[in-house]
Amino acid sequence: MQTIASVYNLKQLNKWVDYLDGAILNFKAFSLIYDELDIDKAIMILKNKNKGIILAINKMIYPNEIEALEQFILKYKDDAIFLVTDLACVYIAKKYNILDKIIYDPQTMITNYLDLQAFNSYNFKAIGMSLEIPFNDVCHSQELVNAPLFYQVFGYRLMFYSKRKLLTLYEQKANIKAHSHNLFIKESTRNDYFPIIENKNGTMIYRGYLINLLNQDLKNINYQYLESLYIDDIVFGKILKLFFNLKNKEISLDEFNSNLNDLNLNIEDGFTYKDSVYQKELF
């Protein structure tokens, strides 16, 4: 079982690499969220530390990008595996017989063991199931299919993604100028503040709280993924170290929970332990 985390710059990678089995590298060309990351330098650091290298290709892929994407995959296929959400990447991987280099995570699409069984027939490196179904359903599906799983076990979860520049449209409509980073939106009838990001790929909105499964039994999860977005780098480093010590039995579960609580993070269960239910309106 591998602990992996999202990395957006070299400073983060150098701070966290010793507590990870591998890193998800996010970069401007094909990643949904990105910073200034030198991929080649990051790969060199991970190689020198004998850590896994995962390149995030998780934005919407357009027809005019296919050729560049294919060349990118060919360039790095011997050094890395690819975290992908678009079937275009799968077709390219199939063309070059490297489906075993693909972690396929189509976000909300895979919701039951039949879905998992169908995609497992591709022989991917790992498969991501929906984060909007109970965790017990994920574990049960894995037990039935015995598929290698990729799953987010900590951090803010993506709730909404549109190719449209919604912040820019709002600024134009409201005749205001928002800050370029650390933005949140709030519904009038809720107390939650939802992180929102706009870049060249569109607009992304995240849930207003952190999910934490690090104190659960994660034996069914091959790639245990922690998202660092919107978490202070020092705080995230402490979380990685705590989980590293827990996995290596250097601290107890009670010690882990106590130290995590001391960080005063906004952690909620979300849909982790319950189904979401649509209720019909009564007239």
Sequence and secondary structure as in RCSB ss.txt:
>XXXX:A:sequence
MQTIASVYNLKQLNKWVDYLDGAILNFKAFSLIYDELDIDKAIMILKNKNKGIILAINKMIYPNEIEALEQFILK
YKDDAIFLVTDLACVYIAKKYNILDKIIYDPQTMITNYLDLQAFNSYNFKAIGMSLEIPFNDVCHSQELVNAPLF
YQVFGYRLMFYSKRKLLTLYEQKANIKAHSHNLFIKESTRNDYFPIIENKNGTMIYRGYLINLLNQDLKNINYQY
LESLYIDDIVFGKILKLFFNLKNKEISLDEFNSNLNDLNLNIEDGFTYKDSVYQKELF
>XXXX:A:secstr
 EEEEEE SHHHHHHHGGG SEEEE  TTT SS  S  HHHHHHHHHHTT EEEEEE S   GGGHHHHHHHHHH
HTTT EEEE SHHHHHHHHHTT GGGEEE  TTS  SHHHHHHHHTT  SEEE  TTS HHHHHHHHHHH   EE
EEEEE  EEEEESS HHHHHHHHHT    SSSEEE  TT    EEEEEETTEEEEE SSBEE TTS  TT SEEE
E  TTS HHHHHHHHHHHHHHHTTSS HHHHHHHHHTT   B  TTSSS         
